[in-house]
């Protein structure tokens, strides 16, 4: 079994292919040099089709598709775009596609996409054409929750973490970086919010009952138990076990000096109790750096009751990079491999579930997203 990493960066995309032992990696790239690549995903259903969400200053946002593992690419005939606004009303334009998710295994040509400004889209032809969800994009309540297009992250709020229940293609989740977590049981026709138990930043007078004040950073459904979902939020680390509709803040068990603020997380492919996070400095000015310049991954092996630091091989001081929400993942080897990419363009890996780390690539552009797939 070999592994391929799909690495999306601020200035292009790269693919890294490993030998069976994950000791030697062949580098393929750059693809789309100079393009902002928010996400690149190899389809796990056919292990051949690649989609890349791209943007350049003169071409604008689009999606490219390859059916030969990246040897050739074709631009989407109809990339995600919001419906034209009625006359007299102000419309919205997609700034960039941020998130790509292959649909359920029994829907081989279906993909979902999340954009900034926040919107939800679907393709039924493998990424060639995309249509929006009026139930989200044109709904007055959702638009209110989304807030201003200038709110949220520095380059715009994002609809992300589109997640499909592996048992039921009608069961969907997504997060909004200003708007909370939402769930559909009918393939996106109707939605319900999932914010019970969530907290909001203290000292700002935010109403905890309003979705627009909730900022999920990353959702991860457990492959071994789809009823368990972990969430890294602006206000901590949470877990929900369905059919409960209430999140539990498991990040309070993190070391107080480190805290439970961050953007990314990943979960074990076969153990619902094991998950990894990468904390960042979450003090009042939000420097978005590793706490004290000492980066580390933290792992729980009991569903968040306790956490252990994993930093063997990482810098011990003066390392101020951090990891973005899509830039940490794992493979499915017997000893799970973990991977993360940094804001300083370093690609790190562990072959032993985080016990030891090594830097496998340096000097890449700022890394936005990493996906791993065993071939």
LONUNU-779000 format. One line per 5 residues: number of its first residue (from 1); for each residue z, x, y of C-alpha. Coordinates in steps of 0.001 Angstrom, whole numbers, always signed. Example, Ala and Ser with C-alpha at 12.3 -4.5 7.8 and 13.67 -1.06 7.14 Angstrom:
<nodes>
1> +7800,+12300,-4500 ~ +7140,+13670,-1060
</nodes>
This chain:
<nodes>
1> +0,+0,+0 ~ -1017,+1360,+3395 ~ +4,+284,+6878 ~ -1972,-272,+10059 ~ -424,-422,+13509
6> -2204,-2189,+16351 ~ -1024,-689,+19633 ~ -1800,-2416,+22942 ~ -1270,-484,+26168 ~ -1776,-659,+29899
11> -4976,+1408,+29582 ~ -6532,+506,+26228 ~ -5776,-55,+22550 ~ -5250,+2227,+19554 ~ -4937,+1731,+15802
16> -2901,+3992,+13532 ~ -3550,+3920,+9762 ~ -1032,+5457,+7379 ~ -1262,+6908,+3922 ~ +773,+5227,+1160
21> +3893,+7239,+2051 ~ +3594,+6674,+5811 ~ +3660,+10451,+6266 ~ +169,+10953,+7685 ~ -1454,+8703,+10259
26> -5127,+8537,+11245 ~ -5709,+7569,+14877 ~ -8512,+5219,+15894 ~ -9009,+4830,+19620 ~ -8985,+4312,+22420
31> -10664,+951,+22342 ~ -11314,-671,+25745 ~ -10214,+2414,+27653 ~ -8959,+1386,+31067 ~ -8458,-2268,+30144
36> -5025,-3827,+30243 ~ -4387,-4911,+26641 ~ -1500,-7345,+26412 ~ -1756,-7944,+22655 ~ -3959,-6896,+19737
41> -3517,-8561,+16349 ~ -5119,-7951,+12954 ~ -5401,-11266,+11117 ~ -3043,-11160,+8089 ~ -5118,-13877,+6384
46> -8263,-11777,+5945 ~ -7004,-8320,+7062 ~ -10368,-7745,+8758 ~ -10533,-9839,+11937 ~ -8996,-8390,+15103
51> -8362,-10167,+18380 ~ -7528,-8331,+21603 ~ -6278,-9967,+24796 ~ -7744,-7902,+27627 ~ -8023,-7789,+31395
56> -9760,-5508,+33873 ~ -9939,-5591,+37619 ~ -13619,-6503,+37776 ~ -14099,-8502,+34565 ~ -10920,-10544,+34691
61> -9075,-11905,+31632 ~ -10829,-12447,+28324 ~ -10457,-12062,+24567 ~ -12477,-9715,+22380 ~ -13035,-10258,+18665
66> -13950,-7867,+15861 ~ -14750,-8837,+12276 ~ -15022,-5247,+11004 ~ -11567,-3804,+11782 ~ -12539,-2708,+15273
71> -15832,-928,+14673 ~ -17650,-3462,+16852 ~ -16395,-6061,+19319 ~ -17729,-9276,+20858 ~ -16312,-11125,+23835
76> -15125,-14712,+23385 ~ -17755,-17210,+24460 ~ -15049,-19372,+26011 ~ -11741,-17584,+26618 ~ -8571,-19485,+27546
81> -8984,-21312,+30870 ~ -7109,-24175,+32476 ~ -8804,-27530,+32974 ~ -10417,-28056,+36356 ~ -8018,-29761,+38737
86> -8851,-33236,+40039 ~ -10446,-33301,+43472 ~ -7876,-32747,+46184 ~ -5396,-31013,+43886 ~ -4720,-27297,+43516
91> -5732,-25896,+40158 ~ -4518,-22929,+38163 ~ -6406,-19909,+36880 ~ -5465,-17776,+33885 ~ -4427,-14325,+35095
96> -4234,-12909,+31569 ~ -3755,-13940,+27959 ~ -407,-12524,+26932 ~ +263,-13605,+23329 ~ -1906,-14111,+20220
101> -743,-15768,+16986 ~ -2784,-16439,+13822 ~ -2172,-19966,+12566 ~ -900,-21065,+9160 ~ -2450,-19513,+6064
106> -4278,-22713,+5163 ~ -6066,-22713,+8544 ~ -8104,-19502,+8260 ~ -9992,-19741,+11569 ~ -7227,-21119,+13778
111> -5432,-19012,+16415 ~ -2975,-19784,+19194 ~ -2681,-18044,+22553 ~ -149,-18017,+25382 ~ -1091,-17096,+28926
116> +193,-16217,+32368 ~ +493,-18486,+34331 ~ +2093,-20290,+31446 ~ -295,-22181,+29212 ~ -865,-22867,+25517
121> -4315,-22631,+23906 ~ -5891,-22985,+20463 ~ -9067,-21706,+18843 ~ -10572,-23333,+15744 ~ -13409,-20841,+15304
126> -11660,-17506,+14904 ~ -11228,-16788,+18602 ~ -14753,-17481,+19849 ~ -13841,-20574,+21911 ~ -10466,-21780,+23167
131> -9149,-25154,+24322 ~ -5898,-25944,+26083 ~ -3041,-28236,+25092 ~ -2837,-31022,+27690 ~ +610,-31840,+26292
136> +1798,-28558,+27819 ~ -708,-27315,+30372 ~ -1213,-30622,+32194 ~ +2176,-32231,+31643 ~ +4132,-32801,+34871
141> +7479,-32124,+33217 ~ +6306,-28831,+31705 ~ +4756,-27820,+35027 ~ +8109,-28415,+36724 ~ +9918,-26310,+34118
146> +7373,-23512,+34539 ~ +8243,-23138,+38208 ~ +6108,-21147,+40606 ~ +3371,-18880,+39296 ~ +5146,-16078,+41156
151> +8471,-16631,+39385 ~ +9673,-14691,+36362 ~ +8451,-11260,+35353 ~ +6843,-8949,+37938 ~ +3299,-9729,+36743
156> +3890,-13445,+36275 ~ +5725,-15827,+33925 ~ +4405,-15956,+30366 ~ +4165,-18400,+27506 ~ +4949,-16345,+24424
161> +6453,-16167,+20923 ~ +4136,-18839,+19500 ~ +5552,-19333,+16014 ~ +4289,-21422,+13101 ~ +6562,-22580,+10300
166> +5158,-20951,+7153 ~ +5862,-24172,+5225 ~ +4200,-26583,+7641 ~ +1264,-25945,+10015 ~ +2349,-28940,+12113
171> +5660,-27281,+13006 ~ +5342,-25027,+16055 ~ +7659,-23215,+18457 ~ +7079,-21281,+21661 ~ +9086,-19728,+24473
176> +8460,-19684,+28211 ~ +9739,-16899,+30449 ~ +10992,-19590,+32742 ~ +11188,-22910,+30910 ~ +13102,-22418,+27672
181> +12203,-22837,+23986 ~ +10149,-25795,+22753 ~ +9340,-27277,+19348 ~ +6597,-29567,+18028 ~ +6480,-31356,+14674
186> +2973,-32779,+15162 ~ +858,-29686,+15873 ~ +1400,-29806,+19614 ~ +912,-33472,+20457 ~ +4557,-33868,+21490
191> +7384,-31413,+22199 ~ +11166,-31254,+22404 ~ +13298,-28633,+24104 ~ +15706,-26381,+22205 ~ +18206,-25066,+24751
196> +21559,-26382,+23463 ~ +24096,-23577,+23349 ~ +22062,-21321,+25633 ~ +23736,-19716,+28632 ~ +22280,-18860,+32043
201> +22984,-15852,+34285 ~ +26348,-16116,+35975 ~ +26840,-16230,+39724 ~ +23588,-17988,+40673 ~ +24644,-21626,+40327
206> +21973,-22413,+37725 ~ +22253,-25710,+35835 ~ +22498,-24892,+32113 ~ +21040,-28279,+31186 ~ +17699,-27615,+32916
211> +15008,-25775,+30894 ~ +13544,-24098,+33993 ~ +16638,-21878,+34280 ~ +16295,-20549,+30715 ~ +14357,-17345,+30042
216> +13737,-16558,+26356 ~ +12362,-13038,+26000 ~ +11422,-13084,+22313 ~ +11669,-15458,+19329 ~ +11525,-14256,+15713
221> +11465,-16598,+12719 ~ +12820,-15087,+9490 ~ +9998,-14749,+6931 ~ +12496,-15203,+4111 ~ +14077,-18296,+5658
226> +11990,-20175,+8246 ~ +15010,-22303,+9145 ~ +16610,-19281,+10825 ~ +15301,-18070,+14177 ~ +16631,-15201,+16260
231> +16199,-15081,+20024 ~ +16505,-12246,+22508 ~ +17110,-13971,+25821 ~ +17636,-12954,+29426 ~ +21233,-14028,+28797
236> +21883,-12396,+25429 ~ +21053,-12479,+21709 ~ +21133,-15825,+19885 ~ +20543,-17362,+16470 ~ +19762,-20895,+15375
241> +19903,-22272,+11828 ~ +17913,-25472,+11494 ~ +18346,-28382,+11288 ~ +21007,-27560,+13881 ~ +19705,-27836,+17434
246> +22315,-25490,+18900 ~ +21926,-21764,+19488 ~ +24850,-19422,+18824 ~ +25270,-16300,+20965 ~ +25611,-13513,+18391
251> +25104,-10803,+20996 ~ +28715,-11019,+22121 ~ +29473,-8890,+19078 ~ +27435,-5988,+20508 ~ +29435,-3074,+21998
256> +30517,-4211,+25487 ~ +29370,-964,+27085 ~ +25832,-1614,+25816 ~ +25634,-5390,+26087 ~ +23111,-7743,+24545
261> +20374,-7772,+27179 ~ +16877,-6687,+26160 ~ +13357,-7916,+25584 ~ +12339,-7178,+22006 ~ +13574,-7743,+18484
266> +12303,-7823,+14913 ~ +13647,-9236,+11647 ~ +13648,-8006,+8060 ~ +10766,-9432,+5994 ~ +13015,-10278,+3029
271> +16575,-10532,+4368 ~ +17429,-13280,+6846 ~ +20688,-11545,+7788 ~ +19043,-8317,+9008 ~ +17552,-7970,+12467
276> +17021,-5171,+14979 ~ +17152,-5183,+18785 ~ +16556,-2603,+21492 ~ +19096,-3080,+24312 ~ +18319,-2239,+27913
281> +20473,-1835,+30987 ~ +21151,-5385,+32105 ~ +23318,-4686,+35143 ~ +22934,-6679,+38319 ~ +19897,-4809,+39666
286> +18181,-4886,+36266 ~ +16885,-1289,+36131 ~ +15129,-2037,+32805 ~ +16025,+1333,+31304 ~ +17903,+2479,+28223
291> +21650,+2158,+28878 ~ +22912,+5469,+30320 ~ +19573,+7087,+29458 ~ +20550,+7100,+25765 ~ +18094,+4893,+23843
296> +19044,+3317,+20536 ~ +18155,+510,+18185 ~ +20978,-1765,+17026 ~ +20926,-3491,+13644 ~ +22861,-6400,+12204
301> +23014,-6940,+8454 ~ +25201,-10042,+8544 ~ +23401,-12407,+10884 ~ +24900,-11007,+14058 ~ +28575,-10802,+13132
306> +28517,-7029,+13596 ~ +26029,-4477,+14978 ~ +25512,-786,+14291 ~ +23824,+1814,+16482 ~ +20774,+3603,+15031
311> +19659,+6566,+17129 ~ +19289,+9531,+14745 ~ +16316,+11539,+15989 ~ +16156,+9908,+19415 ~ +16946,+11710,+22684
316> +20671,+11935,+23391 ~ +20410,+12012,+27185 ~ +18059,+11618,+30154 ~ +15656,+9267,+28342 ~ +15206,+6290,+30638
321> +12350,+4487,+28935 ~ +12693,+1087,+27355 ~ +10732,-1288,+25085 ~ +8858,-4431,+26092 ~ +9091,-7779,+24321
326> +6078,-7342,+22001 ~ +6512,-3625,+21395 ~ +8779,-3568,+18317 ~ +7887,-4610,+14774 ~ +8352,-3801,+11103
331> +6240,-3489,+7968 ~ +6923,-4914,+4500 ~ +7422,-1763,+2419 ~ +10343,-1697,-9 ~ +12124,+544,+2490
336> +11098,-1326,+5617 ~ +9349,+727,+8262 ~ +10295,+70,+11876 ~ +8120,+843,+14890 ~ +8522,+621,+18639
341> +6536,+1752,+21662 ~ +8013,+2781,+24986 ~ +7261,+2297,+28632 ~ +6595,+6056,+28799 ~ +3865,+5897,+26126
346> +5772,+7176,+23081 ~ +5380,+5612,+19638 ~ +8452,+5872,+17404 ~ +8902,+5076,+13722 ~ +11532,+4942,+10984
351> +10715,+4932,+7258 ~ +14237,+3995,+6214 ~ +15088,+804,+8105 ~ +16316,+2585,+11218 ~ +18558,+5262,+9760
356> +16303,+8061,+11033 ~ +13666,+8081,+13756 ~ +10737,+10287,+14684 ~ +8198,+10207,+17486 ~ +4748,+9812,+15933
361> +2699,+9798,+19156 ~ +3213,+10865,+22758 ~ +1323,+10614,+26033 ~ -188,+7178,+25432 ~ -323,+4776,+28373
366> +2604,+2418,+28788 ~ +2882,+472,+25521 ~ +2824,-3303,+25826 ~ +2706,-4464,+22198 ~ +2732,-3241,+18587
371> +1889,-5128,+15417 ~ +2162,-3762,+11858 ~ +300,-5033,+8808 ~ +333,-3725,+5258 ~ -3172,-3529,+3782
</nodes>
